[in-house]
Structure formats: C-alpha cells, structure tokens
Amino acid sequence: MRKNILSLSIAAMIGGLGLAGGASAAVFTKNTTTATATSMVIDGTGIGHQLIVPYFNTQNGNVTNINLVNTDSANGKLVKIRFRGASNSDDLLDFQVFLSPSDVWTASVSKNPTTGVSQLTTNDNSCTLPLAMKGAVIPFGTGRLNPALKDDALAAETREGYIEIINTANIPKAGLRGQATGVLAAATNYVAENPLYTAIKHVAGTAPCTAAPLNATLVDPLIAVSASVNSLGNAANVAPAATERAASTLGLDSPTGLLFANATIVNVPNTTTFPSEAVALRAVLNGANAPANLIHFPQADKDSGGTNLFTTAGAVTSIGELGKVVGVDGVIADPLFKKATNTVKQATSATAVQTVGASGTTPTTLPIITAFYVDMPDLSTPYLVLPAALNNAAANAAAAATAANAAATAGAVADAMGAAAAAGGDAAAVAAAGVAAGAAAGVAINAAAAGAVANVAAITAKTYNDLPLAHVAHVTKLLSATSVNNEILGNSGISGKTDWVFSMPTRRYSVAQNYAWTSSTVSGGIDGRVFTNFDNAPAGAGQASLPFFALTNTSVGGTNGTQICVKGITQTSYDQSEAGVVASPTTASFSPPSATNPSAVLWCGETNVLSFNAASSTSASVLGATVARQNVLTSTGVDGWVSLGTAFAGSQLGGVYMNDATGNQIAPTGLPVVGSAYMQAFNPAASAGTSGTYGVRFAHRYTR
C-alpha cells in the first residue's frame, strides 16, 4: 500500500468512473440499546466524526495533497468527501471513500494544464464510489457555478475552496443482522463476516473493492421494509428494528468518527510547502465519543428507473419510532435546495426580504436548484440523536383520540338507549336507537381520530424539516469567533509576504447565491441572496437556531460581482515592539477600495484570502489566490500581528433576533470562521543553485 503524496502532486493518471444501482436515502438514530451523541464539540486533538479542511489551492503552480486517516483499528468507515468553491460554497466534486481499519487514503488536486480546471488524482488502493477512481484524472465540475463566467474566469472558480469530510456510517467486521438471506425479521440471520468489510479490507496492501457489496450501498436501507412500515409509526410498526436491520443488510452501522486529515499545499517551482490540519468536529455523549446518526445517502443522482426521488414533496414521507425517511427539507438547510413553502427568503433590496414559494413571489415555486442524493449529506444534516418527542407522535395522538372518542361513543349510545326507553320503546326500539347512535358517533370518532393524526403528522413533519436548521445552528455556534488573531510578516529585507485565509464552512446554510436572480431578466432589486428561513425553528440540542448571516451584515460583490460578502469587520494592527501600533483604524482598508465607500470592510467569498500590503489584487502573493482575494494595508515592511474583530452586535443584523429554548430573544455573536496565516520569505544570501525560499503556516487564534 504505497502512497507517496509528493508523487501524486505531479502525476496525472488516465481512467474512468463507474456507477451502478438504484438509490434512496436514510437518516436515523441507532436503537435504544446504544446511546447516540447529543452534541458536537471542536476536538483539539484533530480527531473527529466530521472534518473541515479550510483551504485548497491549485493556483500559480500550487498542488494540494490530502491525507485522510482512520484511527479506528476495529471498524471500517464510509466517508463522504466534498470540495466546495471559494466564492459561494458551490459544489465542485464529491464522492465516497471506504476506509478499512487503520487505513490512510491519499489524493492530489492540481490544475489541468489544458482546461485550467482543478482535477483530482489518486493512486490509493482504498475503495471508492464511483468505482475506478484509482489512476483516473477526475475533473472538478462547473455545473453549479455562475454560468455568466466564461473560459478561465469559470475555471478559476474551481481552483480554490475548502473540503468537507463526513463519516456517514461505520463498516464493522462482524456480520450484521439480515445479511445471510436479506430476511430482516430473522433474529439469527447473520453471516460470519460483513461482506462489505471483506470488500474494503486490504489484503497484501490492496483492498479487493468487490463491486457487488459496494454497489449494494446504492440502495435505500429502508426500501426493503417500506411496505411494512406504517406511515403513522404506530405501536405495531417494526420500523425501529427494521431501519437498523435494513442498514445492517448493507453492512452499515452508526458512525463513530475517529478520523483525522491533513492537507499540504506544495509549490514545486517556488520550493515551498504549507502543511495544515483539518478542523475536527466530534460527536459526544456526556463529553465522550459516541455514535452519531447514520446518515447514508447513495452516491447516485437517480434511482434505477432514472427518477430523482428527491423531486417529491419536501415533507416527511414515513415515520418510525426511531427511524426516519424524510424529504430534502428534513435533510439539509441549504436554501437553494429547500422545497417547502416559507423555508426560504430572498433579498428584494438592500433592506428588505420576502418569503419565496408563496403566491406573488419570484420564483413562485421551489426548489431553486433540484437536489440529488449525491448532494447529501452535508454539515447541516441532522447528526445527533433525534428528539424523543418526535417518536410515535402521530401514533400517540391517534391512540389518545381513539380512547377519548370511545368513551364519548359509549356515552352517546347510553344516552340514546335511555331516551328510547323513557319514550316507552320496546327492547328492539331501544337497541335500534343505540345502534344508530353508535354508528353516528363512529363516523365522528373516525373523523376526529384522522384529524388528530393529520394534525400531529403535520407538526411532526415541520419539526423534522426544521432539524437541519437546529443542527447547523449548533455547529455554527461552535465555530463562531468574536476575534481572529495571528502574525504578519512584511520585512522587505527578506521579501516577507503574508496571506490570511478565512473559511466560513457553515455560511452556505444561512445564505446562498442564486446566479439566475442576478440576470437582467429579474427586476425588483433582487441581488441573488437567498436566506434560509430560521423563523420559529426549534432550538435543538440545547442551541438556539440563529441566522449568523442576515440581510444587513451581508451584501453582494467581490472579485466576480456575485460573491456574498460579510460586512462590519474591524482591524487592529501592531508591530513587534509591544505597544507599537502599526495601524489601528476603526475599519481595515482594502485595496482596491470601494468606489462608494473607500473604508468598507468586506469578507467577500466563503473562503476569503487577505493579502497584507500587496500592491494590488494582481500583485504576487504567498498563495497566488485570485477567486476571493482582497488586499489589506497596515504599514509596509513591518512584522507584527493583527486582530480582526468579528463580534457583530444585534443592531448590525438589522434587528434580526431568534428565540432560545426558553423563548428569550438572542442576537448572533461572532462569525463561524476557521483558517490560517501563510507566510513566505526569501534569503537574499542564498548561493546560486540553492533555494532560498521559505514558507510557514500558523493556525489562527480565536476568541470564542
């Protein structure tokens, strides 16, 4: 199992992709015999369930190498990897990796010399879906990018961004229930070893990657039991066991994380290397590592019949006691994918928004972009234990309604029979009166029970559809910082340069850019910003659902004119002589300045690069960034440190408040940001034929 990342950075192999099978999806909590995580934490050791690589770059001769490590020596891991663009978090490439225990997966991302588009290559022997990634040149996609961009401007959008890495399921060695014959109800229906585990376990350095068990994961874990799952989740329903056993037939179990990742930006011509570590989010129960929700989604866009199953209504489609299959609204918070009415708002001017999907809005229907299974999961997908209040809610309502109405029926029958007897009726007349009253009451009983069930089902559907909002608010709050601090290198004697990278990996779930709305055919002041509607969203996991990005702290602009920008950032800069202030303006000064507001402070783009003291946006910089780069001025030729203030007051959000779990209003504070400072220097005394270029990276320090 030879994995040389430096050789990967300069190699381009030729091959193809394979894909087969039907598709659906499942998100469910493990059965009650095993506790499931109730919260997420940022893990200081760098090991977790979900990882964020803040930055990749293939500009200016850069290559980004990626190492993903499974520290679990007992279980394999099913992992979703997604590359997102720097401008607005648009999806560039995603796929699945099947790690065996103690496995390492490596890949390299570089610029295609002909097309200018980023491409991924890997010589790794671990299994993947699509199949046959090893030895292939896999180009990044441009289908989700701004269609108004052409040629190299479009290709450049693929050359910078960040990476999401999500453990969606475990792959245990031991055979799981239902794998022998696929009969879910058979308690003894086991095999000695999980076929999926056998397929991904390395033998003499290479995983067999047997197609059948890998392609079996392209089938819905619930599809085999859907006929027997009562849509009301009543007491007779076997959904809790069935969902878990159905996933077991595929060889999947609840994810326990234990992953870490490293990314290294290598520039061979400049002889510089910038290694970095992924930010780790760990799912915990009482502070200890714990299983999270199994969030398996097949790596396919359509089912075997060619139908995109996510085009159905964005509502709950079936309810299990601890199992759940939901529409897109119950899976992710991305506003461009939302389907249900009132889940999205759009900016109609600099100071106003309107709900999308209601009568009289533009557009009048949702989604803005049709989601496929390959778009799932993401960092907003519910990953923690599902609220107990949702379990069998409709069934409990039906039972309560039936019991109450049964008592009412008995009373109605008794009253009718008593009235008939009092009127002098014989036994037959009294009995007939009772039957008639019972029949009439029965109609009312059935209607009342059905109404109660429908009402609770509607409430349950909304609650499930709001779960992604609660989850992403929880993660966003973890990542939010009120200040970002780091060093700068500007010593002109050694040609010192500094670039700071800021990535906001959860911004997409509050606000996204719809490029179609910025065209000349759209009027009414719409600038393309689309907001997830957090109004009345549940708290979830003890965290309020807060929109950290709102109408008045965002705008649209940036290097390509359609990047979402964040306003209100302040800067304080110092030299290395303790109290010596380099510059301490009330706002940082960017180059080139805004024509209307020369002192405007904006982080434009989801992954923003600040180049300190560069002459212009096209001047040489450490990373050669172009997609979402801005230049900030302190004092040229000076080394020191800078503090950027990111603590937003409620007034800066235009009075947008949300309620916490107890109903109290809360204003968002801080921004969810991760990143590092990249510095470069040159030794002028280096002898001919000796590289004198040096690079160093320091992770940002935060006030959280």
Secondary structure, 3 states (H helix, E strand, C coil): CCCCHHHHHCCCCCCCCECCCCCCCCCECCCCCCCCCCEEEECCCCCECEEEEEEEECCCCEEEEEEEEECCCCCEEEEEEEEEECCCCCEEEEEEEEECCCCEEEEEEEECCCCCCEEEECCCCCEEECECCCCCEEECCCCCCCCCCCHHHHHHCCCEEEEEEEEEEEECCECCCCCCCCCCCCCCCCCCECHHHHHHCCECCECCCCHHHHHHCCCCCCCCCHHHCCCCCCCCCCHHHHHHHHHHHCCCECCCCCEEEEEEEEECCCCEEEEEECEEEEEEECCEECCCCECCCCCCCCCCCCCCHHHCCCCCCEECCCCEECCHHHCCCCCCCCCCCCCEEEECCCCCEEEECCCCCCCCCCCCCCCCHHHCCCCCCCCCCCCHHHCCHHHHHHHHHHHHHHHHHHHHHHHHHHHHHHCCCCHHHHHHHHHHHHHHHHHHHHHHHHHHHHHHHHHHHHHHHHHHHHHHHHHHHHHEECEEEEEECCCHHHCCEEEEEEECCCHHHCEEECHHHHCCCCCCCCCCEEEECCCCCCCCCCCCCCCCCCHHHEEEECCCCCEEEEECCEEEEEECCCCCEEECCCCCCEECCCCCCCCCCEEECCEEEEEECCCCCCCCCCCCCCCCEEEECCCCCCCEEEEEECCCCHHHHCCCCEECCCCCEECCCCEECEEEEEEEEECCCCCCCCCCEEEEEEECEEEC
